[in-house]
Amino acid sequence: MATTIAIIGAGHVGAALAQTLSRAGYAVRLGVRPGADVAALLQRCGGKATAGTVREAAAAAEVIFLCVPAQVAVAVARDAGDLRRKVLVDCSNPVAWQDGPVLAPPPEGSVAAALAAAIPEARVVKGFNTFGADVHRDPGIGGAPAEVYLAGDDGIALERVGEVASRAGFAPVAVGPLRNAAHLEALALLWIQLATAGGQGRQFIFRLARR
């Protein structure tokens, strides 16, 4: 298991993924702002994670999880240094709040598409965005692994992210090219609606059910 994972951002999703991926045996590099206090998070990662700047984390990793607010995703990725051939997993959702969640995509149609346009040398995959941090932290739900939907144009990158997801306890499902990232972001909005205004709480996922 040689893959080193960078997680950019140590908010709810980034912190949860750091713990889950560390538990799966991955070397995790947290990319955080200077002065950020992540000592407690590193302790929860069992000594398998280290922290540094965004550039340091990205430089050390083959797969980079971008876990920052949608409105700053492109700027943060641009500041991450040389991302040539790096796999960049966009976990963000462009959601505003107006008496409930409202989809607010960039002109490119999705955050993932905006990242691909801004950083064409990166291999962008959309995923890990259709459920909340509770599931990122514990992917077992309803007696089975949580399904994580992945969209991307690079088949090798999709396979790589799928392998990481599987080792971490998720069930990866490829949903087609990167243009379908817009549908995943819309699906996330529906999850947020149900989890908040819909009264369903956060302990659920969308799942494929077969007869």
VOPAGU-2260 file (C-alpha; in pm, 1 decimal, decimal comma):
REM VOPAGU-2260
SITE   aa  ch    i         X         Y         Z
SITE  MET   A    0       0,0       0,0       0,0
SITE  ALA   A    1     242,5     264,5    -124,6
SITE  THR   A    2     -11,2     536,1    -199,5
SITE  THR   A    3      29,6     848,8       9,4
SITE  ILE   A    4    -286,8    1051,4      56,2
SITE  ALA   A    5    -303,8    1427,7      96,1
SITE  ILE   A    6    -611,1    1578,1     255,5
SITE  ILE   A    7    -641,3    1950,0     197,7
SITE  GLY   A    8    -856,7    2099,6     470,7
SITE  ALA   A    9    -920,2    1976,1     823,9
SITE  GLY   A   10   -1286,5    2066,6     866,1
SITE  HIS   A   11   -1555,5    1808,5     932,9
SITE  VAL   A   12   -1507,4    1610,9     610,5
SITE  GLY   A   13   -1130,2    1641,6     593,9
SITE  ALA   A   14   -1088,0    1537,9     957,5
SITE  ALA   A   15   -1322,2    1242,0     916,8
SITE  LEU   A   16   -1144,8    1120,5     602,5
SITE  ALA   A   17    -806,3    1159,3     769,4
SITE  GLN   A   18    -915,3     923,1    1046,1
SITE  THR   A   19   -1076,3     671,5     809,9
SITE  LEU   A   20    -786,4     659,5     564,9
SITE  SER   A   21    -530,3     640,4     844,7
SITE  ARG   A   22    -724,4     351,3     995,1
SITE  ALA   A   23    -710,5     180,1     654,8
SITE  GLY   A   24    -330,5     197,3     668,4
SITE  TYR   A   25    -262,1     490,2     440,2
SITE  ALA   A   26       5,3     748,5     509,6
SITE  VAL   A   27    -194,5    1071,6     532,6
SITE  ARG   A   28     -53,1    1419,7     483,7
SITE  LEU   A   29    -282,0    1696,9     607,1
SITE  GLY   A   30    -253,9    2027,8     424,2
SITE  VAL   A   31    -366,8    2310,2     651,7
SITE  ARG   A   32    -322,5    2682,0     699,3
SITE  PRO   A   33     -17,9    2795,4     898,1
SITE  GLY   A   34     -98,0    2800,2    1268,0
SITE  ALA   A   35    -387,8    2555,0    1243,5
SITE  ASP   A   36    -411,9    2338,6    1554,3
SITE  VAL   A   37    -455,7    1980,5    1436,0
SITE  ALA   A   38    -273,9    1807,1    1723,7
SITE  ALA   A   39    -589,3    1635,4    1849,1
SITE  LEU   A   40    -677,8    1518,9    1497,3
SITE  LEU   A   41    -329,6    1377,4    1441,6
SITE  GLN   A   42    -363,6    1188,3    1768,5
SITE  ARG   A   43    -695,4    1041,7    1652,9
SITE  CYS   A   44    -517,6     925,1    1336,7
SITE  GLY   A   45    -299,5     697,0    1546,3
SITE  GLY   A   46      34,5     835,1    1439,7
SITE  LYS   A   47     -26,2     762,7    1071,3
SITE  ALA   A   48     -81,6    1125,0     969,7
SITE  THR   A   49     135,1    1433,6     960,7
SITE  ALA   A   50      48,3    1795,2     892,4
SITE  GLY   A   51     210,4    2070,0     690,1
SITE  THR   A   52     127,3    2338,4     439,9
SITE  VAL   A   53    -103,4    2271,0     148,4
SITE  ARG   A   54     193,0    2263,6     -89,3
SITE  GLU   A   55     390,5    2026,3     130,1
SITE  ALA   A   56      98,7    1784,7     157,9
SITE  ALA   A   57      21,4    1791,9    -214,2
SITE  ALA   A   58     386,1    1743,4    -311,1
SITE  ALA   A   59     414,0    1431,5     -94,5
SITE  ALA   A   60     100,2    1258,3    -222,4
SITE  GLU   A   61     -21,1    1069,9    -526,3
SITE  VAL   A   62    -390,4    1118,1    -444,5
SITE  ILE   A   63    -517,9    1450,2    -308,0
SITE  PHE   A   64    -857,4    1490,9    -142,7
SITE  LEU   A   65    -974,6    1851,8    -165,2
SITE  CYS   A   66   -1198,8    1906,8     138,3
SITE  VAL   A   67   -1250,0    2283,2     138,5
SITE  PRO   A   68   -1556,6    2501,6      76,9
SITE  ALA   A   69   -1664,8    2506,3    -286,7
SITE  GLN   A   70   -1614,0    2880,0    -324,8
SITE  VAL   A   71   -1241,1    2853,0    -252,5
SITE  ALA   A   72   -1169,0    2513,7    -410,0
SITE  VAL   A   73   -1010,1    2645,4    -729,6
SITE  ALA   A   74    -797,5    2902,8    -546,4
SITE  VAL   A   75    -672,5    2647,2    -293,6
SITE  ALA   A   76    -591,7    2393,7    -566,8
SITE  ARG   A   77    -404,4    2657,6    -764,2
SITE  ASP   A   78    -195,5    2733,9    -455,5
SITE  ALA   A   79    -112,9    2366,0    -404,9
SITE  GLY   A   80     185,4    2370,9    -639,9
SITE  ASP   A   81     264,1    2130,8    -923,0
SITE  LEU   A   82     -30,4    1893,0    -967,2
SITE  ARG   A   83      84,1    1729,9   -1289,1
SITE  ARG   A   84     -49,2    1371,6   -1303,7
SITE  LYS   A   85    -177,5    1400,4    -946,7
SITE  VAL   A   86    -522,9    1257,0    -878,2
SITE  LEU   A   87    -735,2    1538,4    -735,3
SITE  VAL   A   88   -1056,3    1425,2    -564,8
SITE  ASP   A   89   -1309,6    1706,6    -532,6
SITE  CYS   A   90   -1528,1    1648,3    -226,1
SITE  SER   A   91   -1698,3    1989,7    -225,8
SITE  ASN   A   92   -2052,8    2100,0    -300,4
SITE  PRO   A   93   -2157,5    2444,7    -430,8
SITE  VAL   A   94   -2452,8    2497,1    -198,2
SITE  ALA   A   95   -2591,2    2825,0     -66,7
SITE  TRP   A   96   -2865,7    2867,0     193,8
SITE  GLN   A   97   -3191,2    3049,3     119,2
SITE  ASP   A   98   -3461,3    2910,3     348,2
SITE  GLY   A   99   -3300,4    2575,5     267,9
SITE  PRO   A  100   -3013,9    2452,1      51,7
SITE  VAL   A  101   -2985,1    2594,7    -300,0
SITE  LEU   A  102   -2745,5    2470,1    -565,4
SITE  ALA   A  103   -2501,4    2744,8    -665,1
SITE  PRO   A  104   -2264,7    2597,0    -925,1
SITE  PRO   A  105   -1986,2    2793,0   -1093,3
SITE  PRO   A  106   -2017,5    2889,6   -1461,9
SITE  GLU   A  107   -1843,6    2564,5   -1563,6
SITE  GLY   A  108   -2142,3    2369,1   -1427,4
SITE  SER   A  109   -1974,6    2201,1   -1131,6
SITE  VAL   A  110   -1683,7    2260,7    -896,9
SITE  ALA   A  111   -1507,5    1959,4   -1045,6
SITE  ALA   A  112   -1539,9    2103,7   -1396,1
SITE  ALA   A  113   -1404,7    2436,8   -1272,4
SITE  LEU   A  114   -1105,3    2257,1   -1120,6
SITE  ALA   A  115   -1040,8    2064,3   -1441,1
SITE  ALA   A  116   -1052,4    2386,2   -1642,7
SITE  ALA   A  117    -825,8    2575,5   -1403,0
SITE  ILE   A  118    -574,6    2292,5   -1352,2
SITE  PRO   A  119    -583,6    2078,7   -1669,1
SITE  GLU   A  120    -267,7    1894,5   -1568,8
SITE  ALA   A  121    -445,5    1734,8   -1270,3
SITE  ARG   A  122    -657,0    1420,3   -1299,8
SITE  VAL   A  123    -981,3    1538,6   -1141,6
SITE  VAL   A  124   -1231,8    1296,7    -989,5
SITE  LYS   A  125   -1557,1    1400,1    -824,8
SITE  GLY   A  126   -1657,5    1194,5    -523,9
SITE  PHE   A  127   -1711,6    1153,6    -149,1
SITE  ASN   A  128   -1962,0    1441,8    -161,9
SITE  THR   A  129   -2306,9    1280,3    -137,3
SITE  PHE   A  130   -2317,0    1218,2     239,7
SITE  GLY   A  131   -2203,6    1387,9     557,8
SITE  ALA   A  132   -1891,0    1365,8     769,2
SITE  ASP   A  133   -2044,0    1100,2     995,9
SITE  VAL   A  134   -2031,6     857,2     703,1
SITE  HIS   A  135   -1684,3     969,6     597,9
SITE  ARG   A  136   -1575,2     875,6     949,8
SITE  ASP   A  137   -1761,8     543,3     959,9
SITE  PRO   A  138   -1854,6     408,7     615,1
SITE  GLY   A  139   -2050,0     112,0     744,0
SITE  ILE   A  140   -2419,9     195,9     735,3
SITE  GLY   A  141   -2726,1     -27,6     728,6
SITE  GLY   A  142   -2507,2    -335,8     755,9
SITE  ALA   A  143   -2312,5    -261,6     435,7
SITE  PRO   A  144   -2041,8     -26,7     308,7
SITE  ALA   A  145   -2160,3     319,0     206,4
SITE  GLU   A  146   -2155,1     362,8    -168,2
SITE  VAL   A  147   -1932,6     643,9    -290,1
SITE  TYR   A  148   -2013,7     771,5    -637,9
SITE  LEU   A  149   -1717,9     872,6    -856,0
SITE  ALA   A  150   -1717,9    1072,3   -1179,7
SITE  GLY   A  151   -1413,9    1138,3   -1394,8
SITE  ASP   A  152   -1265,4    1134,3   -1742,3
SITE  ASP   A  153    -944,3     950,5   -1650,3
SITE  GLY   A  154   -1003,1     578,4   -1613,1
SITE  ILE   A  155    -679,6     516,4   -1424,0
SITE  ALA   A  156    -759,2     796,2   -1178,5
SITE  LEU   A  157   -1108,2     654,3   -1122,0
SITE  GLU   A  158    -959,1     311,5   -1059,0
SITE  ARG   A  159    -705,5     455,4    -816,2
SITE  VAL   A  160    -968,5     641,8    -615,9
SITE  GLY   A  161   -1192,3     335,2    -622,2
SITE  GLU   A  162    -911,6     128,8    -470,5
SITE  VAL   A  163    -863,2     384,0    -193,5
SITE  ALA   A  164   -1237,4     387,9    -126,3
SITE  SER   A  165   -1257,4       8,4    -110,4
SITE  ARG   A  166    -963,4     -22,8     129,7
SITE  ALA   A  167   -1120,9     240,8     351,2
SITE  GLY   A  168   -1449,1      49,9     374,6
SITE  PHE   A  169   -1660,1     221,2     108,4
SITE  ALA   A  170   -1819,7      66,6    -199,4
SITE  PRO   A  171   -1705,8     267,9    -505,4
SITE  VAL   A  172   -1949,1     316,6    -793,6
SITE  ALA   A  173   -1828,5     480,4   -1115,6
SITE  VAL   A  174   -2101,9     705,3   -1255,1
SITE  GLY   A  175   -1944,7     814,2   -1581,9
SITE  PRO   A  176   -1745,2    1111,2   -1710,7
SITE  LEU   A  177   -1662,4    1427,9   -1523,3
SITE  ARG   A  178   -1961,2    1608,3   -1674,0
SITE  ASN   A  179   -2172,2    1396,9   -1437,8
SITE  ALA   A  180   -2011,6    1573,7   -1142,8
SITE  ALA   A  181   -2293,2    1827,3   -1173,0
SITE  HIS   A  182   -2543,6    1549,6   -1099,8
SITE  LEU   A  183   -2347,0    1436,9    -794,9
SITE  GLU   A  184   -2347,2    1791,7    -661,8
SITE  ALA   A  185   -2723,3    1807,5    -716,8
SITE  LEU   A  186   -2761,0    1473,4    -538,3
SITE  ALA   A  187   -2564,3    1618,0    -247,4
SITE  LEU   A  188   -2805,5    1910,4    -230,4
SITE  LEU   A  189   -3094,2    1662,6    -202,5
SITE  TRP   A  190   -2907,1    1482,9      78,7
SITE  ILE   A  191   -2858,6    1814,0     261,8
SITE  GLN   A  192   -3226,7    1900,5     214,9
SITE  LEU   A  193   -3338,0    1568,1     360,7
SITE  ALA   A  194   -3081,8    1576,6     641,7
SITE  THR   A  195   -3180,7    1926,3     755,0
SITE  ALA   A  196   -3517,0    2072,1     654,5
SITE  GLY   A  197   -3646,8    1725,4     566,2
SITE  GLY   A  198   -3589,3    1600,4     919,6
SITE  GLN   A  199   -3414,7    1276,7     821,2
SITE  GLY   A  200   -3096,2    1343,8    1017,1
SITE  ARG   A  201   -2746,9    1266,0     895,8
SITE  GLN   A  202   -2735,9     888,6     936,7
SITE  PHE   A  203   -2844,1     789,2     586,3
SITE  ILE   A  204   -2704,1     755,3     236,5
SITE  PHE   A  205   -2835,7     710,0    -116,0
SITE  ARG   A  206   -2787,2     348,7    -220,2
SITE  LEU   A  207   -2834,5     131,4    -525,4
SITE  ALA   A  208   -3090,7    -137,8    -444,7
SITE  ARG   A  209   -3113,1    -443,1    -669,9
SITE  ARG   A  210   -3392,7    -695,7    -692,9
